[in-house]
């Protein structure tokens, strides 16, 4: 069984926040960086976002460029990547934009959450019951069975933390915006966790790209990649 290549994509302020505490989503990136992210989406078989981010941001999570969607179709792929979310409790409204735009949708949940979501989402999404708890290894296994070879993860804090703590992320692309937030209670990129080898294990920095006033850092988190050539890697 082959799990998908897992790419974490995130935009952060210089002091490590991903948003402020205002009612509207804080746009950390610039237009050029949003276009870069759109290309990452177009290159992916599936895009995953956590339930909390889904509720707070209410994103459509689409490939915006018509040319990129056309290229996907020409390559024999669906117009949009599979959209995936994870919710242990199943507290997701059927009114969220996520369900009503783009292609196929998939929800991973627990046995308890499945009872709520199957009824709530009806024909809006496929619901996968993971049993007593959410195991991201099981999520990746199931996505691999479904033919997903490249998974883009766009947050939020809990999902990124869980994947890095379980050593399941293959790549991290972090856009660092020239902004300081510093607000107590504002969400950060990662939460407290027991990360493999921390604090003595170093990620490998593959490259740094300037996109307008944003610096995009590309890291390979896994220890097995240390000192190994990246030929064949995305």
C-alpha positions in Angstrom: 0.0 0.0 0.0 1.4 3.4 -1.1 0.6 6.5 0.9 0.4 9.8 -0.8 3.3 12.3 -0.8 2.2 14.8 1.9 2.9 18.5 1.4 2.1 21.0 4.2 1.4 24.5 2.9 1.2 27.4 5.3 1.5 31.2 5.5 2.8 32.7 8.8 3.8 36.0 10.2 7.4 36.7 11.2 6.4 35.9 14.8 4.8 32.6 13.9 1.0 33.4 13.7 -1.3 32.3 11.0 -4.1 34.8 11.8 -5.1 37.5 14.2 -8.2 37.5 16.4 -10.3 39.7 14.2 -13.6 38.6 12.7 -12.2 38.5 9.1 -9.4 36.2 7.9 -6.1 38.0 7.9 -4.5 37.8 4.5 -0.8 37.2 5.1 0.3 36.5 1.5 0.3 38.6 -1.6 -1.3 38.1 -5.0 1.8 36.3 -6.4 2.0 33.9 -3.5 -1.7 33.1 -3.7 -1.1 32.2 -7.4 1.8 30.0 -6.3 -0.6 28.2 -3.9 -3.1 27.8 -6.7 -0.5 26.0 -8.7 0.2 23.7 -5.8 -3.4 22.9 -5.6 -3.6 22.2 -9.3 -0.6 19.8 -9.0 -2.3 17.9 -6.2 -4.7 14.9 -6.3 -6.3 16.0 -3.0 -6.4 18.9 -0.6 -7.0 18.4 3.1 -8.2 21.0 5.6 -9.1 20.5 9.2 -12.6 21.0 10.6 -11.8 24.0 12.7 -10.3 25.9 9.8 -13.3 24.9 7.7 -15.7 26.4 10.2 -13.7 29.5 10.9 -12.6 30.4 7.4 -15.5 28.9 5.3 -13.2 28.4 2.3 -14.3 27.0 -1.1 -10.8 25.5 -1.5 -10.7 25.5 -5.3 -8.2 25.8 -8.2 -9.0 29.3 -9.3 -7.1 29.4 -12.6 -9.2 28.3 -15.6 -6.0 27.4 -17.5 -4.8 25.1 -14.7 -8.2 23.4 -14.5 -8.1 22.9 -18.2 -4.6 21.4 -17.9 -5.9 19.0 -15.3 -8.7 17.9 -17.6 -6.3 17.5 -20.6 -4.2 15.3 -18.4 -7.1 13.0 -17.7 -7.6 14.3 -14.1 -10.8 15.7 -12.6 -11.2 19.5 -13.0 -10.7 19.9 -9.2 -8.6 17.9 -6.7 -10.5 15.8 -4.2 -11.4 17.9 -1.2 -10.9 16.3 2.2 -11.6 17.2 5.8 -11.2 15.5 9.1 -13.7 15.9 12.0 -13.7 13.8 15.1 -17.0 15.0 16.4 -18.8 15.6 13.1 -19.8 19.2 13.9 -19.8 20.4 10.3 -22.7 22.4 8.8 -24.0 21.4 5.4 -24.2 25.2 4.6 -20.4 25.6 4.4 -19.1 26.6 1.0 -16.7 23.7 1.0 -19.5 21.3 0.1 -21.0 23.3 -2.7 -18.1 24.1 -4.9 -15.5 22.0 -6.8 -15.5 18.3 -7.3 -15.7 15.3 -5.0 -15.6 15.7 -1.2 -14.5 13.3 1.5 -14.8 13.4 5.3 -12.9 11.3 7.8 -14.5 11.0 11.2 -15.1 8.7 14.2 -18.0 6.3 14.7 -19.7 9.0 16.8 -19.1 11.7 14.2 -20.3 9.4 11.3 -23.7 9.2 12.9 -24.1 13.0 12.6 -22.4 13.5 9.3 -24.1 10.8 7.2 -27.4 12.5 7.9 -26.2 16.1 7.7 -24.2 15.8 4.5 -26.5 13.5 2.7 -25.3 13.6 -1.0 -22.7 16.3 -0.4 -19.8 14.1 0.6 -18.6 10.6 1.3 -18.2 9.9 5.0 -15.4 7.5 6.1 -15.8 6.0 9.6 -12.3 5.5 11.2 -13.7 4.0 14.4 -13.0 5.2 17.9 -10.5 7.9 16.9 -8.9 9.8 14.1 -5.7 8.2 13.0 -3.9 10.2 10.3 -1.9 7.1 9.2 -5.2 5.4 8.4 -6.4 8.5 6.6 -3.3 8.4 4.3 -3.7 4.6 3.8 -7.3 5.1 2.6 -6.3 8.0 0.4 -3.6 5.8 -1.2 -6.2 3.1 -1.9 -8.3 5.8 -3.6 -5.4 6.6 -6.0 -4.2 9.8 -4.3 -0.5 10.1 -4.9 0.0 13.8 -3.8 -1.8 15.4 -0.9 -1.7 19.1 -0.1 -2.6 20.0 3.5 -3.7 23.6 4.1 -4.2 23.5 7.9 -5.1 24.2 10.4 -3.0 24.1 13.6 -4.3 20.8 14.8 -3.8 19.0 11.5 -0.3 20.3 10.8 0.7 19.5 14.4 -0.7 16.0 14.2 1.0 15.2 10.9 4.4 16.5 11.9 4.2 14.9 15.4 3.4 11.5 13.7 6.3 12.0 11.1 3.8 11.8 8.2 4.8 15.0 6.4 7.1 14.7 3.4 7.5 18.4 2.6 6.7 21.8 4.2 6.3 25.0 2.2 6.1 28.0 4.6 5.4 31.5 3.2 6.8 34.0 5.8 5.0 37.4 5.5 6.7 40.6 6.7 4.1 41.1 9.4 4.1 41.0 13.2 0.9 40.0 14.9 1.7 39.4 18.6 -1.9 39.2 19.7 -2.6 37.0 22.7 -4.9 34.2 21.7 -4.2 34.4 18.0 -3.7 31.0 16.3 -0.2 29.8 15.6 1.2 27.4 12.9 1.8 24.6 15.4 0.6 23.6 18.9 2.6 22.0 21.7 3.4 18.4 20.8 6.1 15.7 21.1 7.8 16.0 17.7 10.2 13.2 16.6 13.7 14.0 17.7 12.9 17.5 18.9 14.7 19.7 19.6 17.8 18.0 18.2 16.5 16.9 14.8 16.9 19.5 12.0 14.7 19.7 8.9 16.5 20.0 5.6 16.1 23.3 3.9 15.8 22.7 0.2 15.4 26.2 -1.1 14.2 29.8 -0.3 12.3 31.7 -2.9 11.3 35.4 -2.8 7.7 36.0 -3.9 7.2 39.8 -3.8 7.6 40.7 -0.1 7.1 37.1 1.0 9.9 34.5 1.6 8.8 30.9 0.8 10.9 28.3 2.7 10.8 24.7 1.4 11.8 22.1 4.0 11.9 18.3 4.1 11.0 17.2 7.6 11.7 13.5 7.6 14.9 12.3 9.2 15.3 9.6 6.5 15.9 12.4 4.0 18.9 13.9 5.8 21.9 13.9 3.5 20.0 12.0 0.8 19.7 13.3 -2.8 16.2 14.5 -3.8 16.3 13.2 -7.3 12.7 12.1 -8.2 11.1 14.1 -5.4 8.6 16.8 -6.3 
